Amino acid sequence: MGSQSRPLAEYGSDIWGDKFMSNHRDFELWKAYSEERDALKNEVRTMLLFDGGKWTEKLILINLVERLGVGYHFAENIEDILAKLHSDHAKVDENDDLFTTALYFRILRQHGYNVSSDILNKYKDNDGKFSEAVTRDPEGLLSLYEAAHLRTHGEAVLDEALDFSTSHLKSIAKSLSPGSLAKQVKRALEQPLHKGIQRIEAKHFILFYEESPSRNSILLKFAKLDFNLVQMLYKQELSLVNRWWADIDFESKFPEFRSRVPEGYLWAVAIAFEPCYAMARIMYTKMLCVLSVSDDLYDAYGTMDELKAYTKSIERLDVDSMNGLPDHCKMCFSTTLNVFSEFDEEIVKQGSYCDVSYLKEAFKANLLAFHKESIWRDKNYVPSLEEYLMNSTTSSCIRMLGLCIIFSTGHGDTTGACKATKKPKAVVAAETMGRIINDIVGYEEEHSRPHVATSIDCYMKEHGVSKEEAEVKLYEMIEDNWKDINEECLRPTSVAISYITTFLCLMRVNHVTYKDKDRYTHPEGLKHEVTLILVDPIPI
């Protein structure tokens, strides 16, 4: 590619128009919902704190509360209950059914307790394989399937459990009686709970739970009201960001760049859904917009001469350094400076300690990585997979986006992890998974134009294998990344759990967005998810 030619891509325009531009909250409805929700909240708390009944009933209640998306209201209560359950581990005995045992394992693992996967061995026959009797228990199979996704390295029983439960759930899915369980199985096979976006899975479960014969009307009503109230808040926030982006007018001035505000906001909800994190969601979405146009500048628009000059300006990141840049570069640069300035102001308002210089350095590192990739593309250079990943995991922007959430949620206990010269394993796992899955689903489209070699090309060249063989190995790497982060979540954690869960949520975002195609570049692929969370309330 010559120094003056542009590697143009056809990304397609925003699909939402002015859908989210304005939002007028119905304050009477808000007030009515809030009052009823708060009254029901007290009733649900009473259920959780009730001392009577079996421990299994308490575990099932916690599962329902969390699956319905309202667990954040009772985080401390749930933690206290689980701590006691974990200390009374002997209660999980040979008489417990598969559903209960697998549920115990999953819930405790989700909260960082290192429950041994050996408790599942009792469901195996003498030949060491899972008993065929288990296949006649669809609820137990589903519970085992969801639990197995929390596997770590060396847990053969969970590897076997995942293969076994997946195979048998697929075989019985069509024969299940229509209803809540059948829909839950279908959804789980499409999207495992552990790898899903929490708010999306909560809405699905609310709708499934409504069809359950054993549903609790108080829990259901509470979850519906809470979902709609939080959605009203999301709509207001998204409206603010949309107006900000419209005022910049990037889309009409430079339509070659991707404009993905609702999709970016959906990602923000995926990582920090709780109402108290409004500033985090707004700043994350703005930062993602800046990173997205920067990525497009390097990947699909800028000439090599422009990119060289722009990169020099980015290394300084001040107003004077954009003198002499072409208009599209100036627009990217000034938008970046404005977002960082706003971020500084918001952090001060929030009153939390946060050195935004870490964020700026991470941003610079992203763009330097973008620039290296543009040089590789220009020279048709195919590095080793190791060399490629050393650069491309940075260009994935995962660490930058994670820090944006961490700083804007005010988690001061993460400072040490941010300063660390060696990246925590959670960051490496999220960066690697994010880069590889993006490479796999975008391969054909990216190779239809001048583009840097991807992890697939690097692996093919290094090992002399076909594209299909390379993809198999890369998907194995992705599963290893999931095992890495699952290990990182177990207590005692190497860094603050809020830091680790941020990157776990980023892995979930990438899993959903790039599961089978690039749904960010082609936003119609995320239209259903955006509508589910940001458009349609739940009928009450």
Secondary structure in CASP SS format (residue, H / E / C, confidence):
PFRMAT SS
TARGET T0000
AUTHOR 0000-0000-0000
METHOD secondary structure of the structure
MODEL  1
M C 1.00
G C 1.00
S C 1.00
Q C 1.00
S C 1.00
R C 1.00
P C 1.00
L C 1.00
A C 1.00
E C 1.00
Y C 1.00
G C 1.00
S C 1.00
D C 1.00
I C 1.00
W C 1.00
G C 1.00
D C 1.00
K C 1.00
F C 1.00
M C 1.00
S C 1.00
N C 1.00
H C 1.00
R C 1.00
D C 1.00
F H 1.00
E H 1.00
L H 1.00
W H 1.00
K H 1.00
A H 1.00
Y H 1.00
S H 1.00
E H 1.00
E H 1.00
R H 1.00
D H 1.00
A H 1.00
L H 1.00
K H 1.00
N H 1.00
E H 1.00
V H 1.00
R H 1.00
T H 1.00
M H 1.00
L H 1.00
L H 1.00
F C 1.00
D C 1.00
G C 1.00
G C 1.00
K C 1.00
W H 1.00
T H 1.00
E H 1.00
K H 1.00
L H 1.00
I H 1.00
L H 1.00
I H 1.00
N H 1.00
L H 1.00
V H 1.00
E H 1.00
R H 1.00
L C 1.00
G C 1.00
V C 1.00
G H 1.00
Y H 1.00
H H 1.00
F H 1.00
A H 1.00
E H 1.00
N H 1.00
I H 1.00
E H 1.00
D H 1.00
I H 1.00
L H 1.00
A H 1.00
K H 1.00
L H 1.00
H H 1.00
S H 1.00
D C 1.00
H H 1.00
A H 1.00
K H 1.00
V C 1.00
D C 1.00
E C 1.00
N C 1.00
D C 1.00
D C 1.00
L H 1.00
F H 1.00
T H 1.00
T H 1.00
A H 1.00
L H 1.00
Y H 1.00
F H 1.00
R H 1.00
I H 1.00
L H 1.00
R H 1.00
Q H 1.00
H C 1.00
G C 1.00
Y C 1.00
N C 1.00
V C 1.00
S C 1.00
S H 1.00
D H 1.00
I H 1.00
L H 1.00
N H 1.00
K H 1.00
Y H 1.00
K E 1.00
D C 1.00
N C 1.00
D C 1.00
G C 1.00
K C 1.00
F E 1.00
S C 1.00
E H 1.00
A H 1.00
V H 1.00
T H 1.00
R H 1.00
D C 1.00
P H 1.00
E H 1.00
G H 1.00
L H 1.00
L H 1.00
S H 1.00
L H 1.00
Y H 1.00
E H 1.00
A H 1.00
A H 1.00
H C 1.00
L C 1.00
R C 1.00
T C 1.00
H C 1.00
G C 1.00
E C 1.00
A H 1.00
V H 1.00
L H 1.00
D H 1.00
E H 1.00
A H 1.00
L H 1.00
D H 1.00
F H 1.00
S H 1.00
T H 1.00
S H 1.00
H H 1.00
L H 1.00
K H 1.00
S H 1.00
I H 1.00
A H 1.00
K H 1.00
S H 1.00
L C 1.00
S C 1.00
P C 1.00
G C 1.00
S H 1.00
L H 1.00
A H 1.00
K H 1.00
Q H 1.00
V H 1.00
K H 1.00
R H 1.00
A H 1.00
L H 1.00
E H 1.00
Q C 1.00
P C 1.00
L H 1.00
H H 1.00
K H 1.00
G C 1.00
I C 1.00
Q H 1.00
R H 1.00
I H 1.00
E H 1.00
A H 1.00
K H 1.00
H H 1.00
F H 1.00
I H 1.00
L H 1.00
F H 1.00
Y H 1.00
E H 1.00
E C 1.00
S C 1.00
P C 1.00
S C 1.00
R C 1.00
N C 1.00
S H 1.00
I H 1.00
L H 1.00
L H 1.00
K H 1.00
F H 1.00
A H 1.00
K H 1.00
L H 1.00
D H 1.00
F H 1.00
N H 1.00
L H 1.00
V H 1.00
Q H 1.00
M H 1.00
L H 1.00
Y H 1.00
K H 1.00
Q H 1.00
E H 1.00
L H 1.00
S H 1.00
L H 1.00
V H 1.00
N H 1.00
R H 1.00
W H 1.00
W H 1.00
A H 1.00
D H 1.00
I H 1.00
D C 1.00
F H 1.00
E H 1.00
S H 1.00
K H 1.00
F C 1.00
P C 1.00
E C 1.00
F C 1.00
R C 1.00
S C 1.00
R C 1.00
V H 1.00
P H 1.00
E H 1.00
G H 1.00
Y H 1.00
L H 1.00
W H 1.00
A H 1.00
V H 1.00
A H 1.00
I H 1.00
A C 1.00
F C 1.00
E C 1.00
P H 1.00
C H 1.00
Y H 1.00
A H 1.00
M H 1.00
A H 1.00
R H 1.00
I H 1.00
M H 1.00
Y H 1.00
T H 1.00
K H 1.00
M H 1.00
L H 1.00
C H 1.00
V H 1.00
L H 1.00
S H 1.00
V H 1.00
S H 1.00
D H 1.00
D H 1.00
L H 1.00
Y H 1.00
D H 1.00
A H 1.00
Y C 1.00
G C 1.00
T C 1.00
M H 1.00
D H 1.00
E H 1.00
L H 1.00
K H 1.00
A H 1.00
Y H 1.00
T H 1.00
K H 1.00
S H 1.00
I H 1.00
E H 1.00
R H 1.00
L C 1.00
D C 1.00
V H 1.00
D H 1.00
S H 1.00
M H 1.00
N C 1.00
G C 1.00
L C 1.00
P C 1.00
D H 1.00
H H 1.00
C H 1.00
K H 1.00
M H 1.00
C H 1.00
F H 1.00
S H 1.00
T H 1.00
T H 1.00
L H 1.00
N H 1.00
V H 1.00
F H 1.00
S H 1.00
E H 1.00
F H 1.00
D H 1.00
E H 1.00
E H 1.00
I H 1.00
V H 1.00
K H 1.00
Q H 1.00
G C 1.00
S C 1.00
Y C 1.00
C C 1.00
D C 1.00
V C 1.00
S H 1.00
Y H 1.00
L H 1.00
K H 1.00
E H 1.00
A H 1.00
F H 1.00
K H 1.00
A H 1.00
N H 1.00
L H 1.00
L H 1.00
A H 1.00
F H 1.00
H H 1.00
K H 1.00
E H 1.00
S H 1.00
I H 1.00
W H 1.00
R H 1.00
D H 1.00
K H 1.00
N C 1.00
Y C 1.00
V C 1.00
P C 1.00
S C 1.00
L H 1.00
E H 1.00
E H 1.00
Y H 1.00
L H 1.00
M H 1.00
N H 1.00
S H 1.00
T H 1.00
T H 1.00
S H 1.00
S C 1.00
C C 1.00
I H 1.00
R H 1.00
M H 1.00
L H 1.00
G H 1.00
L H 1.00
C H 1.00
I H 1.00
I H 1.00
F H 1.00
S H 1.00
T C 1.00
G C 1.00
H C 1.00
G H 1.00
D H 1.00
T H 1.00
T H 1.00
G H 1.00
A H 1.00
C H 1.00
K H 1.00
A C 1.00
T C 1.00
K C 1.00
K C 1.00
P C 1.00
K H 1.00
A H 1.00
V H 1.00
V H 1.00
A H 1.00
A H 1.00
E H 1.00
T H 1.00
M H 1.00
G H 1.00
R H 1.00
I H 1.00
I H 1.00
N H 1.00
D H 1.00
I H 1.00
V H 1.00
G C 1.00
Y H 1.00
E H 1.00
E H 1.00
E H 1.00
H C 1.00
S C 1.00
R C 1.00
P C 1.00
H C 1.00
V C 1.00
A C 1.00
T C 1.00
S H 1.00
I H 1.00
D H 1.00
C H 1.00
Y H 1.00
M H 1.00
K H 1.00
E H 1.00
H H 1.00
G C 1.00
V C 1.00
S C 1.00
K H 1.00
E H 1.00
E H 1.00
A H 1.00
E H 1.00
V H 1.00
K H 1.00
L H 1.00
Y H 1.00
E H 1.00
M H 1.00
I H 1.00
E H 1.00
D H 1.00
N H 1.00
W H 1.00
K H 1.00
D H 1.00
I H 1.00
N H 1.00
E H 1.00
E H 1.00
C C 1.00
L C 1.00
R C 1.00
P C 1.00
T C 1.00
S C 1.00
V C 1.00
A C 1.00
I H 1.00
S H 1.00
Y H 1.00
I H 1.00
T H 1.00
T H 1.00
F H 1.00
L H 1.00
C H 1.00
L H 1.00
M H 1.00
R H 1.00
V H 1.00
N H 1.00
H H 1.00
V H 1.00
T H 1.00
Y C 1.00
K C 1.00
D C 1.00
K C 1.00
D C 1.00
R C 1.00
Y C 1.00
T C 1.00
H C 1.00
P H 1.00
E H 1.00
G H 1.00
L H 1.00
K H 1.00
H H 1.00
E H 1.00
V H 1.00
T H 1.00
L H 1.00
I H 1.00
L H 1.00
V C 1.00
D C 1.00
P C 1.00
I C 1.00
P C 1.00
I C 1.00
END
